[in-house]
Amino acid sequence: MTTFDNRERAFEEKFARDAELQFKVAARRNKLLGLWVAELLKLTPEEAETYAKSVIHADFEEAGDEDVFRKIYGDLTARGIEITEHQVRRMMEEKMAEARRQFFESI
């Protein structure tokens, strides 16, 4: 193999690793968001785990975070929880930072 081939393969491997890490961090963020919402909704621990999984699955509907935002904001407002879009988006950012920190502390 040439040096160029080695560099190309290394770049592709790094891209794949980075994508996998981003996916894992996003899934962790979504679980943390789900548990936060479950607390606001006063769900039991079992219901909270189920709800957190539903938030993780909501992220597969479309690219980006809007699918997760719509789910949690919709669930909160449907249950009469007074919260602004800004507050939800801010919490999404905070939970992403927390998920990154937890993930990288665990490896």
LUMKE-673847 format. One record per residue: residue in one letter; x, y, z of N, C-alpha, C, CB in turn; residue number from 1. Coordinates in Angstrom, 3 decimals, padded with zeros to 6 digits. Each point is the difference from the previous one (the first is absolute). Last residue first. Glycine has a CB too. Layout:
BEGIN
- residu, n_x, n_y, n_z, ca_x, ca_y, ca_z, c_x, c_y, c_z, cb_x, cb_y, cb_z, num
- A, X, Y, Z, X, Y, Z, X, Y, Z, X, Y, Z, NUM .
...
This chain:
BEGIN
- residu, n_x, n_y, n_z, ca_x, ca_y, ca_z, c_x, c_y, c_z, cb_x, cb_y, cb_z, num
- I, -014.287, 006.315, 029.626, 000.925, -000.729, -000.888, 001.439, 000.220, 000.421, -001.626, 000.219, -001.882, 107 .
- S, -002.204, 001.823, 004.076, -000.163, -001.447, 000.096, 000.968, -000.781, -000.898, -002.387, 000.413, 000.548, 106 .
- E, 002.006, 004.402, -000.398, 000.528, -000.442, 001.291, -000.031, -001.518, 000.097, -000.770, 002.140, 001.059, 105 .
- F, -001.104, -000.032, -004.812, 001.445, 000.030, -000.064, 000.663, -000.322, 001.337, -000.211, 001.664, -001.813, 104 .
- F, -004.563, -001.544, 001.527, 000.522, -000.958, -000.968, 001.516, -000.036, 000.029, -002.004, 000.376, -001.430, 103 .
- Q, -000.307, 002.818, 004.089, -000.164, -001.371, 000.495, 000.647, -001.010, -000.933, -002.125, 000.681, 001.105, 102 .
- R, 002.080, 003.797, -002.543, 000.854, -000.146, 001.172, -000.083, -001.431, 000.542, -000.319, 002.448, 000.551, 101 .
- R, -002.567, -001.301, -004.045, 001.398, -000.037, -000.450, 000.947, -000.256, 001.160, -000.573, 001.569, -001.855, 100 .
- A, -003.945, -000.912, 002.881, 000.197, -001.294, -000.663, 001.437, -000.133, -000.500, -002.427, -000.032, -000.674, 99 .
- E, 001.094, 004.161, 002.521, 000.089, -001.016, 001.039, 000.274, -001.379, -000.605, -001.563, 001.350, 001.432, 98 .
- A, 000.761, 002.192, -004.377, 001.284, 000.206, 000.679, 000.200, -001.049, 001.087, -000.125, 002.468, -000.479, 97 .
- M, -003.988, -002.472, -001.663, 001.036, -000.416, -000.950, 001.373, 000.155, 000.640, -001.458, 000.672, -001.953, 96 .
- K, -002.253, 000.887, 004.319, 000.076, -001.463, 000.056, 001.028, -000.533, -000.998, -002.409, -000.087, 000.716, 95 .
- E, 001.547, 004.705, -000.703, 000.612, -000.387, 001.270, 000.166, -001.505, 000.092, -001.001, 002.009, 001.078, 94 .
- E, -001.290, -000.246, -004.814, 001.425, 000.341, -000.046, 000.714, -000.442, 001.270, -000.532, 001.948, -001.474, 93 .
- M, -004.100, -002.450, 001.319, 000.600, -000.915, -000.976, 001.503, 000.250, -000.097, -002.168, -000.085, -001.293, 92 .
- M, -000.363, 003.017, 003.872, 000.219, -001.261, 000.706, 000.600, -001.038, -000.942, -001.919, 000.517, 001.544, 91 .
- R, 000.690, 003.577, -003.401, 001.130, 000.207, 000.911, 000.318, -001.296, 000.752, -000.627, 002.440, 000.250, 90 .
- R, -003.184, -002.392, -002.968, 001.227, -000.008, -000.813, 001.245, 000.202, 000.865, -001.314, 000.892, -001.944, 89 .
- V, -002.869, -000.588, 004.058, 000.225, -001.373, -000.456, 001.295, -000.074, -000.804, -002.490, -000.428, -000.047, 88 .
- Q, 001.076, 004.661, 001.453, 000.413, -000.795, 001.152, 000.306, -001.439, -000.416, -001.396, 001.459, 001.498, 87 .
- H, -000.380, 001.462, -004.767, 001.376, 000.362, 000.354, 000.505, -000.846, 001.170, -000.417, 002.343, -000.817, 86 .
- E, -004.078, -002.663, -000.480, 000.863, -000.686, -000.960, 001.461, 000.258, 000.342, -001.768, 000.201, -001.786, 85 .
- T, -001.521, 000.150, 005.889, 000.178, 000.648, -001.295, 000.875, -000.856, -000.909, -000.256, 002.253, 001.084, 84 .
- I, -003.373, -003.513, 003.024, 001.415, 000.066, -000.337, 000.118, 000.641, -001.373, 000.548, -002.058, 001.400, 83 .
- E, -004.317, -000.049, 002.348, 000.321, 001.290, -000.607, 001.504, 000.104, -000.173, -002.041, 001.072, 001.032, 82 .
- I, -001.443, -005.380, -000.895, 001.216, 000.537, 000.613, 000.329, 001.308, -000.724, 000.879, -002.341, 000.640, 81 .
- G, -004.569, -000.831, -001.660, -000.244, 001.244, 000.717, 001.205, 000.568, 000.725, -002.284, -000.775, 000.244, 80 .
- R, 001.803, -003.139, -003.285, -000.310, -000.318, 001.399, -000.166, 001.257, 000.854, 001.263, -002.136, -000.263, 79 .
- A, -000.080, 002.437, -004.326, -001.233, -000.785, 000.014, -000.435, -000.340, 001.420, 000.616, -000.939, -002.226, 78 .
- T, 003.543, 003.112, 001.452, -001.132, 000.921, -000.137, -001.333, -000.744, 000.002, 001.468, 001.562, -001.287, 77 .
- L, 002.494, -004.174, 001.510, -000.096, 000.894, 001.151, -001.220, 000.913, -000.098, 002.489, -000.075, 000.221, 76 .
- D, -001.494, -002.769, -003.850, -000.432, -000.776, 001.160, -000.164, 000.884, 001.227, 001.160, -002.002, -000.936, 75 .
- G, 000.585, 003.964, -003.000, -001.398, -000.382, -000.172, -000.542, -000.768, 001.200, 000.386, -000.065, -002.453, 74 .
- Y, 004.177, 001.129, 002.321, -000.780, 001.230, 000.181, -001.493, -000.312, -000.109, 001.902, 001.386, -000.939, 73 .
- I, 001.076, -004.917, 000.090, 000.001, 000.361, 001.412, -000.810, 001.278, 000.255, 002.247, -001.097, 000.238, 72 .
- K, -001.963, -000.502, -004.759, -000.551, -001.012, 000.909, -000.058, 000.521, 001.419, 000.889, -001.804, -001.469, 71 .
- R, 001.151, 004.490, -001.842, -001.457, -000.067, -000.167, -000.624, -000.993, 000.976, 000.268, 000.602, -002.417, 70 .
- F, 004.470, -000.327, 002.282, -000.606, 001.201, 000.564, -001.525, -000.076, -000.068, 002.028, 001.325, -000.669, 69 .
- V, 000.392, -004.691, -001.461, 000.068, -000.154, 001.457, -000.660, 001.212, 000.670, 002.144, -001.368, -000.193, 68 .
- D, -001.739, 001.540, -004.430, -000.925, -001.072, 000.342, -000.038, -000.221, 001.516, 000.436, -001.078, -002.236, 67 .
- E, 002.666, 004.188, 000.382, -001.376, 000.500, 000.026, -001.008, -001.076, 000.362, 000.648, 001.666, -001.701, 66 .
- D, 004.360, -001.857, 001.040, -000.606, -000.091, 001.327, -001.465, 000.404, 000.050, 002.228, 000.440, 000.898, 65 .
- G, 000.791, -002.750, -005.179, -000.003, 001.173, 000.863, -000.761, -000.236, 001.291, 000.170, 001.410, -002.019, 64 .
- A, -001.530, -004.253, -002.263, 001.334, 000.487, 000.363, -000.135, 001.244, 000.876, 000.980, -000.931, -002.147, 63 .
- E, -004.935, -002.635, 002.349, 000.612, 000.863, -001.020, 001.370, 000.444, 000.486, -002.272, 000.793, -000.798, 62 .
- E, -000.203, -004.230, 003.089, -001.026, 000.429, -000.946, 000.565, 000.845, -001.135, -001.634, -000.068, 001.857, 61 .
- F, 003.812, -001.868, 002.217, 000.185, -000.691, -001.279, -000.995, 000.450, -001.059, 000.876, -001.942, 001.258, 60 .
- D, -000.792, 003.352, 003.422, 001.107, 000.614, -000.726, 000.236, -000.648, -001.364, 001.028, 000.567, 002.191, 59 .
- A, -004.192, -002.166, 001.082, -000.512, 001.154, -000.743, 001.086, 000.639, -000.852, -001.669, 000.396, 001.812, 58 .
- H, 002.653, -003.939, 001.255, -000.563, -000.463, -001.271, -000.538, 001.159, -000.848, -000.579, -002.168, 001.111, 57 .
- I, 002.207, 003.106, 003.228, 001.111, -000.500, -000.821, -000.519, -000.417, -001.371, 001.231, -000.776, 002.066, 56 .
- V, -004.408, 001.934, 001.076, 000.697, 001.202, -000.468, 001.182, -000.404, -000.883, -000.697, 001.271, 002.087, 55 .
- S, -001.697, -004.655, 000.056, -000.809, 000.563, -001.085, 000.627, 001.279, -000.555, -002.052, -000.993, 001.048, 54 .
- K, 004.033, -001.115, 002.686, 000.212, -000.795, -001.215, -000.806, 000.556, -001.163, 000.430, -002.023, 001.407, 53 .
- A, -001.124, 003.946, 002.780, 001.338, 000.350, -000.483, 000.321, -000.773, -001.275, 000.743, 000.486, 002.358, 52 .
- Y, -004.735, -001.563, -000.107, -000.094, 001.295, -000.671, 001.355, 000.400, -000.574, -001.863, 000.679, 001.548, 51 .
- T, 001.693, -004.553, 001.042, -000.729, -000.208, -001.259, -000.081, 001.301, -000.781, -001.338, -001.850, 001.051, 50 .
- E, 003.163, 002.093, 003.232, 000.903, -000.742, -000.889, -000.644, -000.227, -001.366, 001.034, -001.124, 001.999, 49 .
- A, -003.705, 003.101, 001.317, 001.067, 000.918, -000.404, 000.967, -000.685, -000.959, -000.209, 001.207, 002.191, 48 .
- E, -003.218, -003.714, -000.115, -000.539, 000.837, -001.075, 001.069, 000.942, -000.534, -002.282, -000.138, 001.030, 47 .
- E, 003.428, -002.414, 002.684, -000.182, -000.883, -001.150, -000.520, 000.787, -001.204, -000.449, -001.935, 001.553, 46 .
- P, 000.892, 004.234, 002.585, 001.308, -000.368, -000.562, -000.120, -000.906, -001.238, 000.958, 000.204, 002.304, 45 .
- T, -005.067, 002.996, -001.519, 000.661, -000.971, 000.869, 001.356, -000.343, -000.610, -002.233, -000.946, 000.798, 44 .
- L, 000.123, 005.786, -001.817, -000.154, -001.402, -000.369, 000.699, -000.893, 001.020, -000.139, 000.638, -002.432, 43 .
- K, -000.703, 004.487, 001.767, -000.210, -000.790, 001.221, -000.308, -001.468, -000.317, -000.836, 002.072, 001.143, 42 .
- L, 002.131, 001.796, -004.030, -001.312, -000.625, -000.168, -000.384, -000.866, 001.196, 000.368, 000.028, -002.461, 41 .
- L, 003.881, 002.074, 002.276, -000.991, 001.081, -000.066, -001.418, -000.548, -000.098, 001.704, 001.460, -001.095, 40 .
- E, 001.821, -004.544, 000.920, -000.067, 000.595, 001.334, -001.037, 001.120, 000.038, 002.416, -000.582, 000.384, 39 .
- A, -001.467, -001.371, -004.498, -000.749, -000.940, 000.836, -000.142, 000.531, 001.425, 000.832, -001.905, -001.411, 38 .
- V, 001.901, 004.268, -001.614, -001.420, 000.202, -000.297, -000.855, -000.909, 000.885, 000.563, 000.634, -002.385, 37 .
- W, 004.053, -001.231, 002.717, -000.363, 001.342, 000.485, -001.485, 000.259, -000.217, 002.323, 000.829, -000.498, 36 .
- L, -000.496, -004.749, -001.276, -000.112, -000.107, 001.452, -000.371, 001.343, 000.625, 001.684, -001.858, -000.026, 35 .
- G, -000.883, 001.743, -004.610, -001.193, -000.772, 000.327, -000.207, -000.127, 001.495, 000.289, -001.243, -002.112, 34 .
- L, 003.661, 003.256, 000.547, -001.166, 000.859, -000.244, -001.285, -000.715, 000.387, 001.225, 001.143, -001.864, 33 .
- L, 002.714, -003.640, 002.005, -000.010, 000.991, 001.076, -001.185, 000.956, -000.139, 002.500, -000.165, 000.147, 32 .
- K, -001.819, -002.897, -003.598, -000.441, -000.701, 001.206, -000.072, 000.975, 001.170, 001.023, -002.151, -000.838, 31 .
- N, 000.696, 003.789, -003.164, -001.436, -000.220, -000.110, -000.551, -000.750, 001.207, 000.236, -000.015, -002.479, 30 .
- R, 004.438, 000.687, 002.129, -000.693, 001.278, 000.225, -001.508, -000.205, -000.017, 001.916, 001.245, -001.053, 29 .
- R, 000.700, -004.912, -000.123, 000.099, 000.260, 001.438, -000.709, 001.309, 000.346, 002.193, -001.255, 000.102, 28 .
- A, -001.862, 000.194, -004.607, -000.913, -000.946, 000.648, 000.015, 000.209, 001.515, 000.373, -001.670, -001.863, 27 .
- A, 002.682, 004.163, -000.673, -001.371, 000.470, -000.235, -001.014, -000.925, 000.667, 000.727, 001.021, -002.178, 26 .
- V, 003.781, -002.311, 002.277, -000.198, 001.168, 000.858, -001.426, 000.526, -000.161, 002.457, 000.583, -000.175, 25 .
- K, -001.156, -004.114, -002.627, -000.086, -000.448, 001.385, -000.251, 001.160, 000.958, 001.524, -001.888, -000.567, 24 .
- F, -000.812, 002.853, -004.024, -001.244, -000.735, 000.173, -000.182, -000.414, 001.462, 000.159, -000.822, -002.376, 23 .
- Q, 003.899, 002.820, 001.138, -001.084, 000.979, -000.014, -001.344, -000.666, 000.229, 001.331, 001.428, -001.548, 22 .
- L, 002.417, -004.227, 001.063, 000.047, 000.730, 001.268, -001.124, 001.023, 000.084, 002.478, -000.329, 000.084, 21 .
- E, -001.942, -001.955, -004.139, -000.481, -000.918, 001.035, -000.021, 000.693, 001.365, 000.907, -001.958, -001.310, 20 .
- A, 000.952, 004.292, -002.299, -001.449, -000.124, -000.184, -000.597, -000.906, 001.076, 000.270, 000.353, -002.484, 19 .
- D, 004.416, 000.054, 002.343, -000.619, 001.249, 000.444, -001.519, -000.056, -000.105, 002.051, 001.226, -000.712, 18 .
- R, 000.430, -004.863, -000.987, 000.083, 000.055, 001.463, -000.683, 001.247, 000.539, 002.144, -001.283, -000.082, 17 .
- A, -001.782, 000.880, -004.603, -000.930, -000.999, 000.534, -000.004, 000.012, 001.522, 000.369, -001.410, -002.033, 16 .
- F, 002.762, 004.153, -000.156, -001.349, 000.502, -000.255, -001.039, -000.957, 000.596, 000.803, 001.137, -002.120, 15 .
- K, 003.665, -002.509, 002.184, -000.234, 001.073, 000.971, -001.410, 000.557, -000.157, 002.452, 000.572, -000.012, 14 .
- E, -001.061, -003.733, -003.119, -000.163, -000.627, 001.306, -000.281, 001.037, 001.078, 001.524, -001.842, -000.719, 13 .
- E, -000.509, 003.380, -003.615, -001.301, -000.663, 000.009, -000.280, -000.659, 001.342, 000.207, -000.378, -002.455, 12 .
- F, 004.034, 002.275, 001.788, -001.010, 001.048, 000.051, -001.399, -000.613, 000.073, 001.519, 001.538, -001.298, 11 .
- A, 002.093, -004.453, 000.660, 000.033, 000.549, 001.353, -001.057, 001.088, 000.166, 002.452, -000.528, 000.155, 10 .
- R, -001.814, -001.267, -004.452, -000.616, -000.993, 000.878, -000.065, 000.524, 001.435, 000.848, -001.853, -001.487, 9 .
- E, 001.420, 004.515, -001.637, -001.427, -000.026, -000.303, -000.732, -000.974, 000.925, 000.503, 000.587, -002.395, 8 .
- R, 004.171, -000.412, 002.641, -000.583, 001.226, 000.539, -001.509, 000.019, -000.222, 002.158, 001.216, -000.424, 7 .
- N, 000.284, -004.740, -001.495, 000.012, -000.106, 001.462, -000.653, 001.214, 000.648, 002.087, -001.371, -000.134, 6 .
- D, -001.472, 001.412, -004.513, -001.032, -000.975, 000.362, -000.096, -000.149, 001.515, 000.391, -001.215, -002.164, 5 .
- F, 003.070, 003.906, 000.480, -001.292, 000.638, -000.229, -001.143, -000.933, 000.398, 001.002, 001.348, -001.871, 4 .
- T, 003.379, -002.992, 001.923, -000.222, 000.904, 001.124, -001.350, 000.685, -000.126, 002.470, 000.359, 000.210, 3 .
- T, -002.127, -005.018, -002.623, 000.743, 001.249, -000.036, -000.309, 000.826, 001.239, -000.021, -000.033, -002.514, 2 .
- M, 000.012, -005.455, 001.960, -000.830, 001.178, 000.000, 000.878, 001.247, 000.000, -001.824, -001.252, 001.206, 1 .
